[in-house]
Amino acid sequence: MDRNYDCLVKVLLCGDSGVGKTCLISQFTDGQVRKSHITTIGIDFKLKTLNVDGKRLRMQIWDTAGQERFETLTAQYYRRAQGIMLVYDVTKERTFTNVSKWLRNIEEVSIATTVYICVIYW
């Protein structure tokens, strides 16, 4: 494994299916906006290395499946994440309403001192 970085940060994107988690990750890591993609099954991740204050920061950005049947699998990743982004679609009110469900799931499993939660508007 390439250890050409000073710090490793694991970030998890959570939210309902179809809200744009995979698109956000593709844009951030590859600089591409994909018009179509295959629905994420289970969990996937991409890497991005950034320079921050003269240090090389390696980000593992985990893309979770938004379907309910994968919630147990996704929950296993909450504990290992230093950051969690909740993503919802501003054109679908239900995805915003479900943010509270995602927060409850995260709070049940995560360690509060290591997980920071952001809400991303898509």
C-alpha positions in Angstrom: 0.0 0.0 0.0 1.2 3.5 -0.8 2.2 5.3 2.4 3.0 8.6 0.7 0.7 10.6 3.0 0.9 12.0 6.6 -2.6 11.4 7.7 -5.5 9.0 6.7 -9.1 10.2 7.1 -12.1 8.0 6.5 -15.3 9.8 5.4 -18.6 8.1 4.9 -21.5 9.4 2.8 -24.9 8.3 3.9 -28.4 9.1 2.7 -31.3 7.6 0.8 -30.9 5.9 -2.5 -30.6 8.1 -5.5 -29.7 11.4 -3.7 -26.4 11.8 -5.5 -23.8 10.3 -3.1 -21.9 8.5 -5.9 -22.1 11.6 -8.1 -20.6 13.8 -5.3 -17.7 11.4 -4.8 -17.0 11.1 -8.5 -17.0 14.9 -8.9 -14.6 15.3 -5.9 -12.2 12.4 -6.7 -12.2 12.3 -10.5 -13.5 15.8 -11.4 -16.3 14.2 -13.5 -20.0 14.5 -13.4 -21.5 11.2 -14.6 -24.9 11.4 -16.1 -25.7 7.8 -15.3 -24.2 5.2 -13.0 -25.0 1.8 -11.5 -26.7 1.9 -8.1 -24.2 1.2 -5.3 -24.5 -2.3 -3.9 -23.4 -2.5 -0.3 -20.5 -0.1 0.0 -17.7 1.2 -2.3 -14.9 3.7 -1.8 -12.5 6.1 -3.6 -9.2 7.7 -2.6 -8.2 11.3 -2.8 -4.9 12.9 -1.6 -4.9 16.6 -0.7 -2.3 19.0 0.5 -3.4 20.7 3.7 -1.1 23.1 5.6 2.0 21.4 4.0 0.8 17.9 5.0 -0.5 15.2 2.6 -3.9 14.1 3.7 -5.2 10.8 2.2 -9.0 10.6 2.2 -10.9 7.3 2.0 -14.4 8.3 0.9 -16.9 5.6 1.5 -20.0 5.5 -0.7 -22.9 3.6 1.0 -25.9 2.1 -0.6 -29.0 4.0 0.4 -31.4 1.0 0.3 -32.8 -0.1 3.6 -31.6 -3.7 3.1 -28.0 -2.5 3.3 -28.4 -0.5 6.6 -26.9 -3.2 8.8 -23.8 -3.4 6.5 -23.4 0.4 6.4 -23.7 0.6 10.2 -20.5 -1.4 10.6 -18.6 1.5 8.9 -19.9 4.3 11.2 -17.4 3.4 14.0 -14.4 3.6 11.7 -15.2 7.0 10.2 -13.7 10.3 11.2 -16.4 12.1 9.2 -19.9 11.3 8.0 -21.8 13.4 5.4 -25.5 13.1 5.2 -26.7 13.7 1.7 -30.3 14.4 0.6 -32.0 15.6 -2.6 -33.6 19.1 -2.2 -36.1 18.1 -4.9 -37.4 15.1 -2.8 -38.7 16.1 0.6 -38.8 12.5 1.9 -35.0 12.3 1.5 -34.6 15.3 3.8 -37.1 13.9 6.3 -35.1 10.7 6.4 -32.0 12.6 7.5 -33.2 12.2 11.1 -33.4 8.4 10.6 -29.8 8.4 9.4 -28.7 10.5 12.3 -30.4 8.1 14.8 -28.7 5.1 13.1 -25.3 6.9 13.3 -25.7 8.0 16.9 -26.6 4.4 18.0 -23.4 3.0 16.6 -20.8 5.7 16.3 -18.3 7.0 18.8 -19.4 10.6 19.4 -15.9 12.0 20.0 -14.5 10.9 16.6 -17.4 11.4 14.2 -18.4 14.8 12.8 -21.7 15.1 11.0 -22.4 17.4 8.1 -25.5 17.8 6.0 -24.8 18.4 2.3 -27.5 20.0 0.1 -27.6 18.4 -3.4 
